[in-house]
Amino acid sequence: MKVVDPVNLNSVDPASSVPDEQCDSAIELKSANTSKKHRESMSTHHRTTARSSSLVLVADDDPMIRLLAHQTLTDKSFEVLQAEDGRHALELFKAEEPDLVLCDVMMPEIDGFELCTSIRAMKQGEHVPIVMLTGLNDAKSIKQAFSIGATDFCEKPVNWELLPYKLDYILRASSTFSELQVSEERYSLVAHGANDGLWDWDYTDDRVYFSPRWKFMLGFTEDAIGHDPLEWIDRIHADDKSHVINDLHAHKIEQTSHFECEYRIKNAEGDYRWMVCRGLAVRNEDGVAYRMIGSQSDINDRKQAEEKLVFDAVHDALTGLPNRILFLDRLNHCIELSSRRKNFSFAILYLDLNRFKIINDSLGHLLGDQLLVEIGSRIKLVIRKGDTLSRLGGDEFVILCEEIEDITVATNLADRIHEELLRPIDLDGQKVVVGCSIGITDSSIGYQRPEDMLRDADAAMYRAKVRTGSRYEIFDISMHKKAMNVLRIESDLRLALEKKQFEVHYQPIVEIEEDVVSGFEALVRWNHPKQGMLIPEEFLEVAIESRLIVPLGRWVLKQACRQMQTWKEHWEEAKDWTISVNLSAPELAQPDLVGAMNEIIDESGLDPNFLKLEITETSLVKNSSHALETMNALRERGIHLSIDDFGTGYSSFSYLHQFPFDELKIDRTFISELDNRSDKQQIVNAIVSLAHNLGMTVVAEGSASGAIYENLRGASCEYAQGFSIMQPKSASEITRSIAVDVDRTEITSFSTS
């Protein structure tokens, strides 16, 4: 038996033969592939393709018919099963699942009609071709056969020569039908199961098929939307509709290779959702589109995520206000607009909250954040519609005022903000009032870059903050010049540290009762290559703001300790001398300060009891808890502590009581007029008495005459220092004076007349 594909049956040469070995192999393959268990697991289509040839079940009670059918069909490469009646045929069908059934109408027990009905009732027999054998011109039987599901009929007597071709045709038609059915089932499954909504626009009759999923994703039932294209187009957002129509048309006339568009479409609840739609046109041989098929996907979540990312990129996460990026973009737009419109003016207000750090540190960052949100909300209440309020970071806000007549619009707004912030803010039961410092600048200066305008407003704000209280300042050119000078000084300072341009000068501190030197204060000098010798007043503020004071201060301390130890080792007079060194707020705040101090003292060999660190009241305000901990650690090492410039800061007696000071230095403003103002004398007497009661010695700065010196003596002030007593000198000058003057009078005795 030759094994061939029944589709190619017409091309088979009946005279051709197959070697026995190949035939046996084919039979074995067929046996393996057509076992009952295997066939039950396959669909009809898969089962047919798995067989080497088509299996035909012949059911007829006439043995001659069965014999002729078997001979004819096997000659044409069919495989044949024979059944002598309907019951036997039904058993074979269930067991073998043939590809086609050829059965007689009239059979004992179960006739052909009942057999056909039973086969059609089985799932595996639903689409199997059934050909009925009927008598010639038996129209009634033929009609009945078709009504119960027969595929075709053959008249008796059978034309055996044509029968194989007829069955082959039926099988091929059945295969095609099965494939079409599978395709339709697949399409139906895709249409119902896909997450995308499918659509099919037939241009011939201008109707659109919308899949159930397409309708469901908009919240509609299957019968709620018809086939009119306007059911789709009219629901698209007005801002998106034109470009959707244009893109559809562009692909229809073959201007684009495919259709793809994102748009918003109204759902059943009246809300708009983002969709992405894709489609491909079907064209005739002339390239004319007669149909377009596509899908619609819901991308609303993705679009919202994208919009949130964009929003977060240009807005402050805490307050939701525009951030620096968005503010500078809008400010740049105003600058460009003012270059085209001469009458277009604008201004910006730069705000910085006063005492915010104290509130943040005392109440915690959570309430600090709550405060910033409330401040932002209050400022929004008083700005004009169209103004832009932005949070730059920390406690800094900035406002862009567009379309202003003059600068008074900005100053009036500043006044309203100050007034609004006077109302207490409730932070978890704690009532707080936060003022702010505001810097203002406007477009009349002729800015070309938004960063420059923001910089100048910041400079004006800084001046307002220096002048204390809630106030505003308007920028002028002198502020910019000062800012540029600060930058220049900072740059020069960094270079000076690298090139060691600093020197330490020493000013004696005199013991008033004995009129002798008790020690020195180390004062830094900057030997500037262009400006000459600079005193601290000319660069110290910049050094503190830039934090360069930390390395500079440690260098001064190291030099002063080394020098004092050198004097002690060489001169008897120096054995009880002390060295005083200023300690700034940034230095006091350094976490490694105590360790650095110990290292410097150990390296120099100086007894720490001869070292005094002078600390101002303002340095203690910055971080009092950390300062107290650090100062106690310094005292444990034996270092003495002096409160410097007393009377110029807060003059808080709590600082004298709370912190471990050994010495108090009265500021020169109380000393300079001591000889002719009794009120100043009373203040000095009170300060000296207070210090003594707290166990501290007193140093008066700025002694200017013999009378003042005597008044200090009368007030029991222990020490004095000032330019009238002796100018600060370099270490070499002081050393040379001691070496030359055998009596040491230039250093150790003073004329106070």
VOGU-3710 file (C-alpha; in Angstrom, 3 decimals, decimal comma):
1> mkvvdpvnln> 0,000/0,000/0,000  1,403/3,381/-1,046  1,271/6,113/1,615  0,462/9,518/0,094  -1,217/12,773/0,994  -4,840/12,546/-0,162  -4,635/16,183/-1,330  -2,226/14,986/-4,027  -4,300/11,934/-4,872  -4,801/12,942/-8,498
11> svdpassvpd> -1,053/12,979/-9,039  -0,548/9,424/-7,842  0,530/6,928/-10,489  -1,489/3,734/-9,853  1,311/1,712/-11,419  3,932/3,038/-9,019  5,015/0,799/-6,174  6,791/1,090/-2,859  9,406/-1,385/-1,628  8,195/-3,808/1,004
21> eqcdsaielk> 10,553/-2,421/3,640  9,260/1,118/3,125  5,708/-0,176/3,093  6,235/-1,958/6,406  7,775/1,170/7,879  4,838/3,206/6,670  2,372/0,757/8,185  4,244/0,818/11,502  4,282/4,641/11,425  0,580/4,704/10,678
31> santskkhre> -0,110/2,247/13,473  1,833/4,386/15,930  0,270/7,640/14,847  -3,294/6,435/14,654  -3,598/4,634/17,945  -6,834/5,310/19,714  -5,267/7,068/22,670  -3,288/9,373/20,407  -6,226/10,199/18,136  -8,456/11,017/21,090
41> smsthhrtta> -6,072/13,760/22,123  -6,140/15,517/18,746  -8,670/17,620/16,850  -9,980/16,340/13,516  -7,650/18,675/11,653  -4,602/17,619/13,622  -5,562/13,953/13,396  -5,859/14,143/9,581  -2,512/15,798/9,164  -0,883/13,272/11,507
51> rssslvlvad> -2,014/10,277/9,361  -0,101/9,139/6,281  -3,416/8,665/4,385  -7,124/9,274/4,945  -9,114/6,682/6,882  -12,588/5,926/5,475  -15,263/3,989/7,390  -17,510/2,040/4,965  -20,818/0,926/6,567  -23,080/-1,258/4,431
61> ddpmirllah> -24,872/-4,565/5,024  -24,036/-5,633/1,448  -20,661/-7,482/1,485  -20,163/-6,817/-2,226  -20,503/-3,064/-1,726  -17,991/-3,198/1,124  -15,568/-5,269/-0,963  -15,772/-2,993/-4,000  -15,397/0,101/-1,841  -12,369/-1,369/-0,061
71> qtltdksfev> -10,698/-2,383/-3,319  -11,378/0,891/-5,073  -10,295/3,137/-2,217  -7,188/1,241/-1,161  -6,010/1,334/-4,775  -6,104/5,089/-4,477  -4,134/5,133/-1,179  -7,061/5,394/1,219  -7,215/3,281/4,344  -10,547/1,523/4,843
81> lqaedgrhal> -12,500/0,235/7,835  -15,554/-1,998/7,143  -18,778/-2,313/9,166  -21,637/-4,674/8,243  -24,281/-2,622/10,073  -24,885/0,699/11,835  -24,120/-0,587/15,342  -20,744/-1,988/14,234  -20,043/1,252/12,363  -20,741/3,319/15,479
91> elfkaeepdl> -18,333/1,206/17,548  -15,591/1,563/14,924  -16,162/5,315/14,691  -15,748/5,746/18,426  -12,644/3,568/18,459  -10,832/4,749/15,333  -12,269/8,218/14,573  -12,120/7,960/10,770  -11,671/10,952/8,516  -14,793/10,198/6,462
101> vlcdvmmpei> -17,868/7,937/6,786  -19,463/6,287/3,729  -22,693/4,604/4,800  -25,774/3,056/3,266  -29,148/4,486/4,149  -30,823/1,130/4,700  -29,071/-1,130/7,275  -30,333/-3,506/9,982  -30,646/-2,454/13,657  -29,233/1,068/13,165
111> dgfelctsir> -29,842/2,540/9,729  -27,803/5,231/8,022  -29,998/8,088/9,278  -29,661/7,015/12,920  -25,918/6,430/12,447  -25,491/9,930/11,024  -27,490/11,427/13,888  -25,411/9,553/16,495  -22,119/10,596/14,923  -23,177/14,236/14,773
121> amkqgehvpi> -24,131/14,070/18,456  -20,527/13,209/19,381  -17,969/16,027/19,751  -15,411/14,181/17,604  -18,072/13,608/14,925  -19,379/17,145/14,700  -17,496/18,009/11,504  -16,495/14,625/10,066  -17,759/14,328/6,428  -20,613/11,755/6,103
131> vmltglndak> -21,546/10,550/2,600  -24,832/8,667/2,294  -25,422/5,870/-0,264  -28,950/6,182/-1,624  -31,006/4,655/-4,352  -31,259/6,395/-7,681  -33,683/9,334/-7,608  -34,483/8,697/-3,927  -35,126/12,414/-3,312  -36,871/11,821/0,002
141> sikqafsiga> -33,881/9,982/1,475  -31,472/12,594/0,147  -33,491/15,414/1,719  -33,674/13,585/5,034  -29,944/12,853/4,944  -29,072/16,510/4,534  -31,490/17,510/7,298  -29,734/15,324/9,866  -26,225/16,507/8,937  -25,019/14,440/5,989
151> tdfcekpvnw> -22,269/16,093/3,985  -23,061/14,612/0,567  -24,626/11,524/-1,107  -23,750/8,949/-3,779  -26,375/7,274/-5,895  -26,524/3,537/-6,351  -25,303/1,905/-8,454  -22,013/3,556/-7,419  -19,602/4,845/-10,021  -16,542/3,195/-8,447
161> ellpykldyi> -14,071/4,891/-10,802  -15,201/8,354/-9,738  -15,797/7,581/-6,057  -12,166/8,090/-4,873  -12,022/11,509/-6,538  -15,365/12,520/-5,086  -14,283/11,533/-1,566  -10,929/13,229/-2,020  -12,729/16,429/-2,995  -15,027/16,185/0,028
171> lrasstfsel> -12,051/15,625/2,338  -10,188/18,593/0,920  -13,288/20,758/1,276  -13,707/19,523/4,847  -10,076/20,318/5,618  -10,509/23,806/4,231  -13,688/24,245/6,254  -11,901/23,030/9,403  -9,026/25,449/8,867  -11,484/28,276/8,308
181> qvseeryslv> -13,350/27,308/11,428  -10,117/27,200/13,441  -9,204/30,614/12,047  -12,600/32,003/12,963  -12,385/30,485/16,430  -8,911/31,918/16,838  -10,103/35,368/15,758  -13,081/35,110/18,090  -10,843/34,115/20,992  -8,464/36,988/20,237
191> ahgandglwd> -11,342/39,432/19,930  -12,853/38,336/23,251  -9,692/37,575/25,193  -7,330/40,284/24,047  -6,784/43,263/26,314  -6,977/45,473/23,245  -10,242/46,454/21,623  -10,392/45,425/17,951  -12,077/47,366/15,182  -12,705/46,713/11,486
201> wdytddrvyf> -13,736/49,625/9,262  -15,333/48,581/5,970  -15,064/51,565/3,625  -17,421/49,980/1,085  -20,512/50,450/3,232  -18,852/52,812/5,776  -19,502/50,564/8,753  -17,190/49,737/11,642  -17,174/46,531/13,639  -16,188/47,166/17,274
211> sprwkfmlgf> -15,234/44,119/19,325  -16,903/43,558/22,712  -13,603/44,426/24,381  -13,423/47,742/22,483  -16,810/48,671/23,922  -16,133/47,258/27,373  -12,953/49,279/27,894  -15,137/52,396/27,531  -17,713/51,035/29,943  -20,371/50,154/27,333
221> tedaighdpl> -22,311/46,948/26,867  -22,049/45,102/23,558  -25,332/46,460/22,190  -24,745/50,054/23,351  -22,558/50,997/20,371  -23,526/50,403/16,773  -21,485/50,335/13,575  -21,477/54,016/12,641  -17,899/55,437/12,515  -19,187/58,522/14,364
231> ewidrihadd> -19,780/56,281/17,395  -15,994/56,343/17,642  -14,981/59,713/16,227  -17,548/61,809/18,133  -16,319/60,441/21,465  -12,722/61,639/20,878  -11,618/64,728/22,821  -12,047/67,948/20,857  -8,325/68,732/21,131  -7,391/65,332/19,669
241> kshvindlha> -10,120/64,718/17,093  -8,586/66,567/14,128  -5,217/64,834/14,290  -6,894/61,393/14,653  -8,975/62,041/11,515  -5,936/63,392/9,662  -3,814/60,382/10,615  -6,540/57,945/9,563  -6,910/59,665/6,216  -3,150/59,870/5,666
251> hkieqtshfe> -2,844/56,105/5,974  -5,961/55,478/3,894  -4,433/57,363/0,941  -1,078/55,616/1,546  0,844/58,634/2,838  1,942/56,569/5,845  2,876/52,907/6,177  0,449/52,380/9,068  -1,933/54,256/11,323  -0,953/54,962/14,925
261> ceyriknaeg> -2,307/57,702/17,158  -2,717/58,564/20,859  -5,857/60,389/21,953  -8,399/60,862/24,723  -11,856/59,333/24,337  -14,957/59,770/26,471  -16,189/56,713/28,351  -19,698/55,830/29,534  -19,223/57,885/32,717  -18,311/61,005/30,763
271> dyrwmvcrgl> -14,610/60,895/31,689  -11,801/60,947/29,158  -9,261/58,126/29,028  -6,047/57,973/27,024  -5,905/55,367/24,246  -3,380/54,365/21,614  -4,895/53,182/18,356  -3,121/51,259/15,605  -4,417/50,128/12,239  -3,464/48,776/8,823
281> avrnedgvay> -5,355/49,282/5,576  -6,356/46,412/3,251  -5,964/47,459/-0,387  -7,044/46,115/-3,770  -4,731/45,480/-6,698  -4,804/49,204/-7,504  -3,641/50,122/-4,009  -7,005/51,586/-3,024  -7,968/50,924/0,601  -11,338/49,240/0,975
291> rmigsqsdin> -10,902/48,270/4,617  -8,849/49,146/7,692  -8,378/46,836/10,651  -6,821/47,793/13,950  -6,769/47,784/17,733  -7,284/50,236/20,556  -5,306/49,961/23,814  -5,956/51,750/27,102  -2,838/53,718/28,105  -4,485/55,931/30,709
301> drkqaeeklv> -2,343/54,616/33,602  0,821/55,060/31,574  -0,170/58,591/30,564  -0,976/59,526/34,149  2,382/58,109/35,275  4,147/60,104/32,552  2,276/63,253/33,510  3,182/62,686/37,166  6,837/62,233/36,260  6,768/65,461/34,259
311> fdavhdaltg> 4,948/67,253/37,087  7,345/65,930/39,742  10,330/66,977/37,639  9,297/70,641/37,753  7,434/70,838/41,079  8,475/70,699/44,704  7,595/67,354/46,274  6,632/68,866/49,647  4,494/71,888/48,712  3,509/71,044/45,129
321> lpnrilfldr> 4,759/74,478/44,048  6,883/75,008/40,926  10,546/74,250/41,631  13,663/76,084/40,498  13,638/74,462/37,025  10,092/75,558/36,219  10,566/78,977/37,809  13,683/79,722/35,767  11,860/78,588/32,625  8,992/81,020/33,272
331> lnhcielssr> 11,408/83,769/34,219  13,335/83,190/31,010  10,066/83,461/29,069  9,447/86,867/30,702  12,951/88,061/29,788  12,418/87,025/26,164  8,984/88,666/26,130  10,352/91,934/27,525  12,926/92,056/24,731  10,048/92,058/22,190
341> rknfsfaily> 7,590/94,210/24,119  9,043/97,445/25,466  6,245/98,057/27,941  6,375/94,574/29,459  7,801/94,791/33,006  8,157/92,206/35,736  9,823/91,678/39,102  10,815/88,854/41,407  10,713/88,609/45,198  13,181/86,299/46,924
351> ldlnrfkiin> 11,958/85,169/50,380  13,896/83,518/53,193  12,197/82,629/56,483  13,655/84,065/59,670  14,565/81,681/62,504  13,290/78,652/60,576  16,270/76,537/61,636  15,487/77,116/65,304  11,874/76,013/64,793  12,984/73,007/62,721
361> dslghllgdq> 15,551/71,929/65,313  13,243/72,430/68,289  9,963/71,038/66,933  11,381/68,479/64,497  11,531/68,164/60,731  7,992/66,799/60,417  6,466/69,949/61,889  9,068/71,980/60,023  7,737/70,534/56,758  4,192/71,278/57,907
371> llveigsrik> 5,251/74,873/58,520  6,689/75,208/55,009  3,457/73,900/53,474  1,418/76,393/55,510  3,748/79,268/54,580  3,369/78,384/50,891  -0,435/78,298/51,234  -0,502/81,695/52,948  1,711/83,364/50,378  -0,548/82,003/47,614
381> lvirkgdtls> -3,447/83,832/49,259  -1,875/87,258/48,803  -0,148/87,028/45,405  -1,983/88,173/42,281  -3,640/85,823/39,839  -1,004/84,990/37,237  1,950/85,439/39,597  4,191/82,382/40,047  5,140/81,207/43,535  7,995/78,718/43,671
391> rlggdefvil> 9,901/76,933/46,399  13,600/76,837/45,597  14,489/74,546/48,485  14,818/74,652/52,251  12,991/77,738/53,538  13,482/79,795/50,381  10,561/80,881/48,200  10,513/83,137/45,149  7,673/84,985/43,399  7,518/86,101/39,761
401> ceeieditva> 5,252/89,126/39,238  4,397/89,678/35,592  2,817/92,717/33,916  3,643/95,267/36,629  3,386/99,048/36,275  6,387/99,737/38,514  8,352/98,375/41,453  5,641/99,423/43,929  3,589/96,396/42,855  6,375/94,189/44,232
411> tnladrihee> 6,906/96,237/47,405  3,164/96,263/48,152  3,160/92,486/47,738  6,092/92,232/50,170  4,125/94,255/52,722  1,090/91,967/52,314  3,276/88,895/52,830  4,796/90,320/56,010  1,324/91,137/57,310  -0,012/87,664/56,456
421> llrpidldgq> 2,856/85,940/58,249  2,162/87,865/61,449  -0,771/85,520/62,092  0,390/82,671/64,359  0,652/79,194/62,836  -0,533/76,236/64,887  1,958/73,367/64,733  0,554/70,469/66,729  -0,617/72,827/69,484  2,497/75,010/69,339
431> kvvvgcsigi> 1,780/78,565/68,138  4,644/80,048/66,118  5,120/83,263/64,162  7,662/83,236/61,362  8,796/86,399/59,635  10,764/86,572/56,433  13,406/88,630/54,692  12,617/89,614/51,104  14,887/90,732/48,290  13,350/92,438/45,268
441> tdssigyqrp> 14,632/93,195/41,795  12,836/94,142/38,586  13,327/93,979/34,827  14,347/97,642/34,482  17,972/96,602/34,994  17,828/94,784/31,654  18,620/91,193/32,532  19,611/88,758/29,791  19,691/85,582/31,892  17,191/84,384/34,531
451> edmlrdadaa> 20,024/83,150/36,774  21,421/86,703/37,024  18,079/88,140/38,082  17,614/85,441/40,695  21,151/86,043/41,961  20,524/89,755/42,450  17,230/89,177/44,246  19,104/86,773/46,536  21,725/89,463/47,224  18,989/91,949/48,144
461> myrakvrtgs> 17,382/89,349/50,420  20,695/88,787/52,162  21,004/92,502/52,897  17,471/92,471/54,347  18,387/89,510/56,564  21,587/91,197/57,809  19,543/94,201/58,886  17,364/91,822/60,976  13,624/91,698/61,369  10,966/91,147/58,721
471> ryeifdismh> 11,828/93,602/55,993  12,515/93,860/52,278  15,360/95,382/50,288  15,409/96,432/46,644  18,466/95,431/44,675  20,924/98,055/43,457  24,181/97,752/41,534  26,302/98,297/44,661  25,017/94,973/46,016  26,297/93,199/42,944
481> kkamnvlrie> 29,662/94,870/43,253  29,834/93,791/46,886  28,876/90,236/45,938  31,563/90,157/43,257  34,076/91,470/45,767  33,131/88,667/48,157  33,719/86,113/45,413  37,086/87,666/44,636  38,115/87,663/48,290  37,033/84,035/48,671
491> sdlrlalekk> 39,068/83,046/45,640  42,094/84,945/46,957  41,660/83,337/50,364  41,871/79,845/48,910  45,038/80,804/47,064  46,458/82,431/50,199  46,021/79,217/52,176  47,838/77,272/49,480  50,706/79,789/49,220  50,950/80,444/52,982
501> qfevhyqpiv> 50,369/84,201/52,760  49,114/84,476/56,359  51,052/85,605/59,419  50,265/85,546/63,112  50,770/88,753/65,074  50,638/88,942/68,845  49,072/91,655/71,033  50,051/91,670/74,725  47,463/91,329/77,468  48,539/93,364/80,494
511> eieedvvsgf> 47,934/92,529/84,115  46,675/95,874/85,425  47,696/95,521/89,057  51,353/94,718/88,270  51,642/96,519/84,914  53,263/93,467/83,329  52,485/91,224/80,375  50,454/88,171/81,337  50,088/86,762/77,833  49,238/87,464/74,201
521> ealvrwnhpk> 46,289/87,238/71,863  47,081/85,664/68,477  45,746/87,806/65,623  45,935/86,686/62,000  47,201/88,973/59,247  47,007/88,443/55,502  50,067/89,485/53,579  48,185/90,094/50,317  50,486/90,259/47,275  48,612/93,270/45,828
531> qgmlipeefl> 46,866/94,968/48,749  49,545/94,581/51,373  48,941/93,572/54,995  45,223/93,035/55,666  43,631/92,857/59,120  40,818/90,327/59,868  38,041/92,932/59,472  38,809/92,982/55,735  38,409/89,246/55,081  37,119/87,426/58,180
541> evaiesrliv> 33,415/87,627/57,252  34,080/85,998/53,871  36,297/83,373/55,495  33,473/82,452/57,894  30,765/82,314/55,196  32,948/80,187/52,903  33,999/77,922/55,815  37,625/78,638/54,984  37,880/79,861/58,572  38,170/76,218/59,684
551> plgrwvlkqa> 41,532/75,418/58,028  42,721/78,992/58,625  41,781/78,892/62,315  43,585/75,602/62,892  46,682/76,958/61,188  46,626/80,038/63,478  46,157/77,835/66,552  49,053/75,600/65,568  51,367/78,573/64,960  50,371/80,311/68,220
561> crqmqtwkeh> 50,888/77,200/70,391  54,255/76,466/68,822  55,403/80,083/69,302  54,278/80,299/72,920  56,065/77,047/73,746  59,223/78,385/72,071  59,121/81,545/74,195  58,598/79,512/77,343  61,611/77,373/76,537  63,888/80,398/75,987
571> weeakdwtis> 62,757/83,166/78,359  62,089/83,072/82,057  59,560/85,897/81,764  57,368/83,714/79,524  56,923/80,829/81,928  53,451/82,058/83,067  52,372/83,664/79,783  49,107/82,532/78,208  48,127/82,522/74,546  44,584/83,455/73,511
581> vnlsapelaq> 43,137/82,318/70,176  39,722/83,182/68,689  37,359/80,314/67,905  34,625/81,090/65,334  31,154/79,526/65,135  32,014/77,227/62,186  35,093/75,978/64,052  33,104/75,336/67,219  30,576/73,353/65,182  33,185/70,950/63,783
591> pdlvgamnei> 32,645/67,425/65,131  36,402/66,743/65,221  37,325/69,964/67,036  38,349/68,354/70,338  40,490/65,757/68,609  42,172/68,424/66,455  42,864/70,558/69,556  44,458/67,641/71,370  46,621/66,852/68,377  47,859/70,466/68,059
601> idesgldpnf> 48,605/70,763/71,777  50,444/67,455/71,881  52,485/68,356/68,814  53,510/71,784/70,184  54,271/70,515/73,702  52,345/73,447/75,243  50,646/72,879/78,590  46,892/73,282/77,801  46,498/75,385/80,973  48,262/78,226/79,132
611> lkleitetsl> 45,833/78,131/76,176  42,688/80,295/76,118  40,017/79,953/73,438  37,903/83,076/72,900  34,286/82,384/71,847  31,622/84,998/71,007  28,011/84,879/72,207  26,738/84,595/68,617  28,773/81,402/68,171  26,873/79,841/71,057
621> vknsshalet> 23,476/80,739/69,592  24,117/78,670/66,442  24,068/75,310/68,239  24,101/75,658/71,976  23,741/71,955/72,867  26,670/70,879/70,691  28,695/73,894/71,839  28,196/73,015/75,502  29,282/69,413/74,945  32,391/70,528/73,043
631> mnalrergih> 33,319/73,190/75,591  33,062/70,756/78,482  35,403/68,384/76,638  37,906/71,237/76,105  37,752/72,187/79,771  38,442/68,580/80,758  41,690/68,815/78,789  42,671/71,893/80,837  42,012/74,518/78,143  40,598/77,833/79,439
641> lsiddfgtgy> 37,559/79,426/77,808  36,835/83,122/77,412  33,585/84,780/76,299  34,638/87,407/73,777  33,104/90,812/72,882  30,670/90,651/75,810  28,068/93,397/75,483  27,805/93,433/71,687  25,717/90,294/71,264  22,718/89,086/73,230
651> ssfsylhqfp> 24,490/89,848/76,536  22,546/86,958/77,971  23,429/86,155/81,555  22,195/82,607/80,914  25,243/82,043/78,699  27,538/83,064/81,559  25,767/80,669/83,893  25,256/77,780/81,439  28,668/77,584/79,751  32,007/76,825/81,509
661> fdelkidrtf> 33,766/80,148/80,942  36,872/81,149/82,919  37,179/84,662/81,585  35,021/87,537/80,262  36,276/90,118/77,755  34,399/93,433/77,815  33,982/94,890/74,307  35,852/98,101/73,472  32,571/100,002/72,952  32,159/100,104/76,760
671> iseldnrsdk> 35,795/100,966/77,427  36,565/103,731/74,904  34,579/106,454/76,771  35,119/105,181/80,274  37,017/108,346/81,291  34,199/110,808/80,478  30,908/108,873/80,735  29,716/107,771/84,141  27,046/105,504/82,691  29,688/103,455/80,923
681> qqivnaivsl> 31,648/103,219/84,184  28,573/101,877/85,974  28,034/99,249/83,264  31,670/98,146/83,438  31,518/97,973/87,245  28,393/95,806/87,021  29,912/93,475/84,433  33,130/93,061/86,441  31,171/92,390/89,619  28,951/89,840/87,851
691> ahnlgmtvva> 31,971/88,050/86,351  33,731/87,877/89,689  30,628/86,484/91,363  30,606/83,736/88,704  34,286/82,984/89,296  35,588/84,595/86,096  38,438/87,043/85,529  37,856/90,113/83,307  39,786/91,525/80,341  38,996/95,035/79,061
701> egsasgaiye> 39,600/95,594/75,366  40,457/98,948/73,799  42,160/100,850/76,637  42,999/104,281/75,186  44,389/106,464/77,975  45,933/106,471/81,411  42,653/107,626/82,929  40,779/104,708/81,456  43,491/102,389/82,655  43,109/103,713/86,187
711> nlrgasceya> 39,310/103,421/86,034  39,740/99,776/85,144  42,100/99,367/88,056  39,506/100,954/90,302  36,814/98,603/89,039  39,052/95,634/89,977  39,373/94,599/86,338  42,318/92,201/86,157  43,544/92,606/82,572  43,569/95,055/79,686
721> qgfsimqpks> 44,652/95,053/76,085  44,476/97,558/73,287  46,311/99,346/70,526  47,064/102,270/72,860  48,956/99,907/75,120  50,834/98,083/72,405  50,287/97,356/68,735  50,218/93,693/67,647  53,641/92,590/66,480  55,036/89,605/64,661
731> aseitrsiav> 56,691/86,822/66,639  60,116/87,800/65,301  59,655/91,437/66,397  58,665/90,415/69,911  61,519/87,894/70,131  64,036/90,497/68,914  62,833/93,044/71,478  63,236/90,574/74,295  66,722/89,569/73,129  68,006/93,155/72,714
741> dvdrteitsf> 66,394/94,728/75,784  68,097/93,177/78,753  65,587/94,768/81,140  62,711/93,659/78,904  61,111/97,076/79,529  59,636/97,331/76,045  57,656/94,189/76,619  57,278/93,839/80,360  56,566/97,374/81,572  54,236/100,052/80,261
751> sts> 53,639/103,720/80,707  49,962/104,439/81,426  50,315/108,177/81,790
//
